[in-house]
């Protein structure tokens, strides 16, 4: 079996599966249950000045029969006394010395407050800190969370303050509610962050009840935006992880968060540059035991690939991730329909005819039965037909041999620029 152990900026754990700072890591009882189930690490629910939470705080977005395709919450940081949390952290670490216990922290952007909480928490023997600069609701209105995370100067300054007294690695958790996450990631690195984690939740409203007209969720008839997570946010998270992983200015490990629901999701995050992953919604949906399938699945995947350590796949896809201007404009694929498998539902024809390039024809075969055929000369290889097709293997996207050399938009623009300069010179 492959070695699943990871080392994230000096924080070691027996596997890359951690629970994110959230309701599942709210108490020693829960974290100990998680470790018994097999989780490699946890990020303890954010500590700070205890707050009052609302009653009615979660909502889910169900889509096309899938429960909890997205998850929304308006819960804040811990509402339990810090003394109780510290006692339970100490006890849990003693019981599970080989597991990673990272503690999430959030205080006002004041140097003394950061010094005080860092020193107080590290005294109970934690493996690292995660600075919560991402929470988009409740705490942001108090000048913390995303309110700090959206300001690069505050990210850098608060990271520096934490690092001044921290004796264990410091991870900075970034908000996705920003135009370019690499800007705040670079600020965290400038402040001395040992690693970064992303993404925190996305500003959202789960829905509106069409009978009462209340928001979902609502608190006594009033609603507020919350944080969105779950499978629906995975593409957004993968992009942000990839953007940071390929930046030459962000040379620290990444803990990937956002819609990780199974071992395949985890492998994608690792390939896109994450050293480990954090899970929340899937555990809330299915319980802590899901980690068993995650561990087995990732082990089997690595064994099938002949890979001995999970660390060997970290970042392998990053060199393939680039800007649009670097894509080969002469590369071409076309759709091919396998009529032995096709069930003639005509979804591909409708999609292509109404919303794409009108290149799928409805014909009659030699046996008198209906058949579909792609006019390859008009197919632009958009993939839409294969996406809407309900039958695996009915439509394949086939690469077309091309005699033209590779040509990107950037190369083309450079050639146009050289031609213009030469023309002016003449």
Secondary structure as UniProt FT lines:
FT   STRAND          6..8
FT   TURN            9..10
FT   STRAND          11..13
FT   STRAND          17..19
FT   HELIX           23..25
FT   HELIX           28..37
FT   STRAND          41..47
FT   STRAND          58..63
FT   TURN            64..65
FT   STRAND          66..73
FT   HELIX           82..95
FT   TURN            97..98
FT   STRAND          100..105
FT   HELIX           111..122
FT   TURN            123..124
FT   STRAND          128..133
FT   HELIX           140..142
FT   HELIX           146..149
FT   HELIX           152..165
FT   STRAND          169..174
FT   HELIX           181..190
FT   TURN            191..192
FT   STRAND          195..198
FT   STRAND          202..204
FT   STRAND          207..208
FT   TURN            210..212
FT   STRAND          215..216
FT   TURN            220..221
FT   STRAND          226..229
FT   HELIX           231..233
FT   HELIX           234..245
FT   TURN            248..249
FT   STRAND          253..257
FT   HELIX           263..271
FT   TURN            272..273
FT   STRAND          276..279
FT   HELIX           281..286
FT   TURN            288..289
FT   HELIX           290..305
FT   HELIX           310..313
FT   TURN            314..317
FT   HELIX           318..320
FT   HELIX           324..326
FT   TURN            329..330
FT   STRAND          333..337
FT   TURN            339..341
FT   HELIX           347..355
FT   STRAND          360..364
FT   TURN            366..367
FT   STRAND          370..374
FT   TURN            376..378
FT   HELIX           384..388
FT   TURN            392..393
FT   STRAND          395..399
FT   HELIX           409..425
//
